[in-house]
Amino acid sequence: MTSNNNSDDDSVESSDSSVPYYDPCDIDEGVLEYIKADDPDWVAFYVTFNGGNHPNYRFDPLSIDWGKEGSAISRSSHMKLLEIRDHGFYCERNQEERVRNAKAFYKAVAANRSIKYLTIEGNITFGLEMKDTVAILRPFVQSNNKLCSLELGHFTLDARTAQILASALSNCAVSLRSFELKRCDGLTGRAMEKIINAMKEKSNIAELCLHEIDIDDEVAAVLGNALTAPGLKSLSLRGDYDLRSGSISEAGMEAISNGISHNTTLETLDFCHFPITVGGGLCLAEAISNNSALALKKLNLAGAVHCAQFAPSPEGWAIFFGFLSNSQLQDLRLGDNNISDDVIPFMVECLNSMTSLTELCLWECSDVTPSGWSDFFRLLKNNRSLRKCNMRANSIFNMSVVEDMSSTLCDGTSIESIFNSNHTLSMIEPLFPMDPGIKLLLKMNENDDKVEVARQKIIKYYFLQQNNLHELGRMDLGLLPRVLGYVDKYEPTRLYEIVRAIPSLVHNNEKSIGTKRKRKRRA
């Protein structure tokens, strides 16, 4: 399958290292021919080393002689993404030859100057370790001015590997913006310090990701010190569902929080499924609150409290939300945590105070009942900033919750109550099986002109209601054409009902038209 992304413009280097959408394919002998031809439609690839034993990947890339064919990789000018993966299938045949061939493959990659996103998971063959791989790829990391993102995972980070990695990063290409270690065993404070110092020395790396790694207090202290220096824009310490990231204590979180309290450049903090204790969470929120110079826009704490295996009390949550209420966050993610009905009022009070917040994630809040979600939507009525709310895997389709959701978006009891409804929230996920009426209200809220949104809701949900049609007859003549214009555009079938309710709209026009005709005949 081709991997087409023609929107990628090599002439413009973006500082955003997030990987665009690609449709990668596995390299085999057939795909290699397209690479040799430097076909511009083939830009993203997987290389899955498995010894030919994996049930889904029967082709073994090391069956290709990369000493001869490697030039196809090194000379490719269209290759943008390369993911090299090891599925852990040991191949007994010609092991020494396989190591030689794997080194030839990596030397070919090291000579390439078009790859922007490189991922290596595991040691691709028995006898070739990550330190050997990094040593071979050092010229690639240092000289490829297209490289934006480097991800290494599934290996043991011993002292030698850390030293080679730090050496590569200390003189890396200025284009490298994101560096990630994933599922690496043996990360120590000393190894972390080498990597951080290398990033500070001569690097533009703004995103550091340590995913599914057992981070202890020693590593946390190094990260805290790193955060006090400018430069880093994103720190991601994602845990996993198996709770393997659990060595950090409250003292470790205090060290990270202390760094945040002095930081001025950080925009994203991601602690998804990273175990944060109650004290650690409060310390983090206080650091965010007290640092008025902090540029933080996104905070992801989804599953963090859940992974810590004990929950704060409602009073603890109240303190947490009290700290966040004056923050300038734009994106807050709290799903899969121990939030209950008692916490909802404190949370929404905080949300209504966060005037910059546009996106909220509350998926899988299993302790919140339909009554709690009804309170959530009722209290959200006066919110003027939140645009998107992820509510997946929650009990929000209960009849009473739907009614309160609808009333929040448009309280049709009076013109004033409609005007004071929520005209900002435009997306609630999941939309299916969302009530059609709520879908329509959310669609109306997408309009950035909120005065126009309020006007359209007042026309549709007040004046066009059967019991209120007669009020159109008493409407100011300057406003009536606007109302009728809306009806003609969006609900033309209602024109007949309006004429029946206000016959004078037609009778007065008939008399004036007749008068004009008579005058014309006399002339």
N, C-alpha and C positions, 0 to 999 in steps of 0.2 A: 504494500500500500504506500502511496506517495505521502510525503510529509511536507505539505505545502503551507507556506506562510509568506506570501509575496508582499505583505505590508511591512515587512522588516526592512528598514532603510539603513544600510551600512554607513551612509554618509552622515547620519546623525546618531551620536552615541548618547543614550539616555542614562541618567544617573539612577534610574529605577531598575533594580536587578531582578524584579519579579519575573518569573518565566512566562512568556506569552504562550498562547495555546499552540501546541504542536501535535501532530499525529505520528509518533515515532514508529519505526518498524525495526524488526530484528535484522541484523546484518547476516546474510548468508551468501552463497556463491552468486546467486542471481542478483541480489541487491548490490553486491560488490561491483557488478558491471555498470550500474547506474552511477556509482561513486567514481569509478574510473572515467566515465564520460563527463563527470562534473555537471551532472544534470541539475539545473536550478530548482526543480520541483522536489528534489530529495534533500532534505535539510536536517532531519532529526532521526536519531538511531538509538536502538538498544544493542548492546553486545552482551549476550547471556552465556557465560562460561559454565558448563555443566558436565563436561566429560561425555556428552551424548547420552546421559542417563536420565535426564529430567523428562517426565512423561509429556509435558507440554512444549518442551524445547529439545527436540531430538537432534537438531543440528548442532555440532560442536564447532564454534568459531576457530578453535585452535587446530582444526583440521586444515585450515587455510595456511599456506606458507607465507607468513607475514614478512619474512625477510625479502621475499620477491614482490609481494603484493602491497606492502605497507605504503609504498609511494602514493597509492590511490587515496589513502587517508591523509598523508602529510600534504599533498598538493591540492586537496579539495578546497575550493574557495566559497562553497555554498553551505558547508556543514555548520549548523548553528548549535545543535544540542546533541550531546553524547552521554548516554547512561550505560555504565559498565557494571554488570551485576554477576554475583557468584551465588549459585544455588546450593553450594556445599556438596556436590557430588564428586567424589574422589575418583580419578581415572588412573588405573594402575599401569596402563601401557605407556612406554616411552616417556617416563616422567621428566627425565633430564631434558629431552628434546622439547617437551611442552613448555618447560620453564624458559628455555632459549627462545622459543617462538613467542611466548607471552611478552618477554622483554622486547622483542622486535616490534610487536604490536604497539607497546607503550612508547617506544622510540618514534614510531610513526605518528602517534598522537602528539608527542612532544614537539614535533616539527610543524604541526598544523598551526595556522594563524587566523582561522576563521571561527573556531568554536567559541561560543559565548557562555554556554552552560554545560559544565562537566560534573558528572556524578560518578563516584566509584564506591561500590558497596562490596566490601569483603576482599579477601585475597583471591585473585582470580584462578589461581592454581596452586596446588600443594608445592611448597618450596620457594614461592615468590611472595614475600611478605610486604605489608604496606610501606615499610620504610624503604624497601627496594623500589617500590612503585613511585613513591614521592621523590626519591632521589633521581629517578629517570625523568620524571615530569617537571623537575625544578626549572629547566629552561622554558618550558611551556608556560608555567605560572608567572615567570619573570619577564617574558618577552612577548607574550600574546596580548596585544593591545585591544583585542576584542573581548577578552574574557571578563564576564560580569559576575559569575557565580561559580563557586567551587564547593562541592559537597563530598565529604569522605565519611564512610560509615562501616560498621560491622567489623571492627578490628581492635586489637589491643594497643593502646597508646603508651608504649614503653618510653624510657628516657631517650633512647636513640632516635625513635620515630619522632618524638616531640622536637628534638633538636633539628632534625632535617626539615621538618615541617616549618618550624620557626624561621629557619634560614631561607626557605622558599618565600615565606610571607613577608619577611623583612625587606625584600627587594622586589615585591610583586609588581605586576603591571598596574599602572594608575587606574585602569578601567575596572579592576576587581573591586566590587562593592559589597559582596555578600560571601561569608564563609560559614560553613556548617559542619559540625561533627555530630554524627548520629550513631547511637548504640555502640559507643566506644568504651571498652573496659579499661580500667587503670588510670583514669584521669586524676591527677594529683594537683595540689596547689602549685607545686613547682613547675609542672608541665604547663598548667594554665598560665602561669606568670610568664613563661618563655613565649607562649603564643601571643599574649596580650602585649608584651614589650615589642615583639616583632611587628604587630599591627600598628603600634604607636610610632615606631622608628621611621618607616617610609611606606606608608600605606594610606589608601583612601577607603579602606573597608569601613562601611557604615552600619552593616548588619552582621551581628554575631548570633548564631543559632547553636545551641547545645541541646539536642533532642534525645530523649529517652536515655539519658546518662545519669548515673548515680552521682549527684553533686553533693559533696559534704561541706562542712563549715569552712574548711581550708580553701576550697575552690571559691566558695561564696565570698570570702574575704578579699580574694584577688579581684573578683568581679566588682565588688563594692569600690575598691580603690580605682579600678579602671573607669567606673562611671563618674568619678569626680573630675576626670579630664574631658575636655570637649572632643567632639568627633563622632562618637557612636550615636546613631539615630534609632537603631532597633536592637533590642535584646530579647531573644526568645529562649526560654528554658522549659520547653515542653516536656512533660512526663508521658507516661503511657498508662494504659488501662490495667496493667499488671503491677502497678505501684512499685516499679523498680527504681524510682528516683527519690527514695525516701530517707536518705542519710542526713539531709539538712535539718538543723534544729532551729529554734526560734532565734538563737544567736546569729546563725547564718543569714536569716532573713533580715535581721537588724543591720548586718553589715551591708547587704545589698540596698536596703532602704536608706542607710546613711549616704551611700553613693548617690542615690536618686535625689536626696535632699539638697545636693550641691550641683546637680547636673543642669545644663542649660540647652542641650541639643537633642536629648532623647525624645522621640516621637511615638515609639511603639514599645510596649511591654507585654510579652506573651508568656503567661504562666499556666497555659492550658494543661490540666491534669498534673500539674506540678504541686506536690503536697505542701500546702501552706497552713500552718497552725493558726488558731485564733489570734494569739499575740502577734505572730508574724504578719497576718493580714492587717491588723490594726496599725502596726508599725509602718507598713507599706502605705496605707491610706493617709496616715498622718504626714509622712514624708511628701507625698504628692500635694497635700493640702498646704503645707507650710512653705513650699518652694514656689514663689510667685513667678520666678523666671523660667520654670519648667515648661518645655514646649510639647508635653505629652498629649497626643491626640487619641491613641488607642490603648485600652487596657483590657487584656483577656485573662480572666480568672475562672473560665469555665472548668468545672470539675476540680478546682484546686482545693476547696474545702472538703469536698467529697473524698478526695484522695488522701486527705489528712486523717480521715476516718473518725473525726468527731466534729460536731457542729457548734458554732457560737449560739448563744441564747438570743432571743429577740432583742434584748438590751445590747448585746454585743454587736448585732447587725445595725442597731440604731446608731451606735458610736461610729461604726464603719461608714455608714451612709452620711452621717453628719460631717465626717472629714471630707468626703468626696463632693459634697453639695456645692462647694465654691470652685471646683476644678473646671478646667477648660476642655475636658474630654469631649471628643466627637463620637467615639465608638466604645461602648462598654459591653462586655460579655460575661454573664454570670450564670449561664445555664449549667445544669447538672450539679447543683450545689444544694445544701440543706436549707433552702428557703421555704418558709411555711406561711400560712395565712397571717400569722401575727406579725410577720416581717413586712408584708405588703405596704401598709401605710407609711412606714419609715422609708421604704425604697421609693415609692412614688413621690413623696415629699422631696426627696433628694433629686429625683429626675426632673421635677418641675422647677428646681432651682438651677439646674445645669443648663444654662441657656445656649451652650454650644453643642449639646448632645443631639446627634441626628440618628444614631443607630444603636439599638439595644438587642442583645441576644439573651433569651431566657428559656432555651430549650431544655426539656426533660426536668422541669421542676416538679417532681412527682409528689412532693409534700403539700403542694398548693391545691386546695379543693376548688370546685366550681364557685363556691361562695367567695373564696379569696380572689379568683380571677374577675368576678363581678366587681369587687371592691377596686381591683387594679384599674379596670376600664373606667369606672365612675370617677375615680380620683385623677385619671389622666385627661379628663375633659378640658382642663385649663392649660394643658401643656402646649407650648408654642414653638417647640424646636424639634421634637422627635418625629422622624419621617419613616423609619423602618423598624419593625419589631419582629424578631424571630421567635415564634411560640411553638415550634415543633414538639410533638410528643407531650402535649399538655391537654388538659380537659377543658378546652375553650369552646367546644361546640355544643355545650349544654344550652338548653333553651334560654335560661335566665342570663347566662353569660352573653349570648348572642344579642339579647334585648338590650343589655347594658352597653355592649359594644356599639350597637346601632345608635343608642341614645347619646353616647359620647361623641360620635361623629356628626350627629344631627338630632338635636332635641327639638322635635317639632311642636312642642306645646304652645309656643308663641314666637313672634318675630324676634324678640330679644333673645330668647333661649337658643334659637337657631344661630343667631349672630355670634353668640358666646360659646358655641360648640367648638369641637376640635377640627380645624381646617388644615392641619399640618400632616398628620399621620396618613401616609399614602400606601404603605405596604405592611401587611400582616401575613407572615408565613406560618403554616402552609395556607395557600388560598383555597385548596381543595380539602374538604368539601365546604367551602365558605358560602354563606348566604348570599344570593345574587344582589340583594339590596345593599349589603355591606360592600361587596365588590364595586358597586356603582359609586358609593360614597368615597371609597378609597381612590377610585379613578378620578373623581372630581377634585380630590385633595392634591392631585399631582400638579395642578395649575399653580404656578408660583405667585400669581396675583391673588392673594387671599381675600381681598375685598370682593373680587369677582366670584370666588368660590362661595363666599357667604351670600352674595346676591343670588346666585343660581340656586343655592339650597333654599333660600327664602321663597323664591318663585315656585320651585318644584314641590317643596315639602310643606309650604303654608298656603300660598295663594291658589295653587292648583289643586288643593284638596277639596273634595266636593262640598264640605261644610263652609269653606271660606271663599268660594268662587265669587259670591256676591260682593265681597270687599273690593274686587277689581273695579266695580262701578264707581266706588268712592275714591279711587286712586287718583293722584295728581296726574293731569294730562301729560306732563313732561316725562313721567315715569312709565306710563302705560305702553307707549310704543316699544320700550325696551323689553317689557314683560312679554308682549305679543311677539316680538322678534325672537325671544328665547323659545317660546312655544312653537313658533313656526319652524325653527331650526331643529329642536330636539324632540318635541312631542306634538307634531302637527295634528294628530288625531284628537287632541284635546280642544282644538279651536271650536269644534261644534258645541262641546259642553260649555265653553265660555260664552258663546253667542246665545245659547239657551238660557244661561243664568243671567246675562246682561243684554237683553234684546236691544237696548238703546244704542249699543255699539253699531248695529246695522241700520236701525230705523233713522237715526239722525243723519247718517251718511246718505241714505236713500233720498231724504228730503232735500239735502243740499245739492245732490246730484241732479234731482229733478228741477230744482230752481235754476241751476246753471244752464240746463238744456233749454228751458223756456226763454231765458234771457238771450240765448244764442239765436233762437228762432225769431224773436222780435227784432233783433238787429238785422 
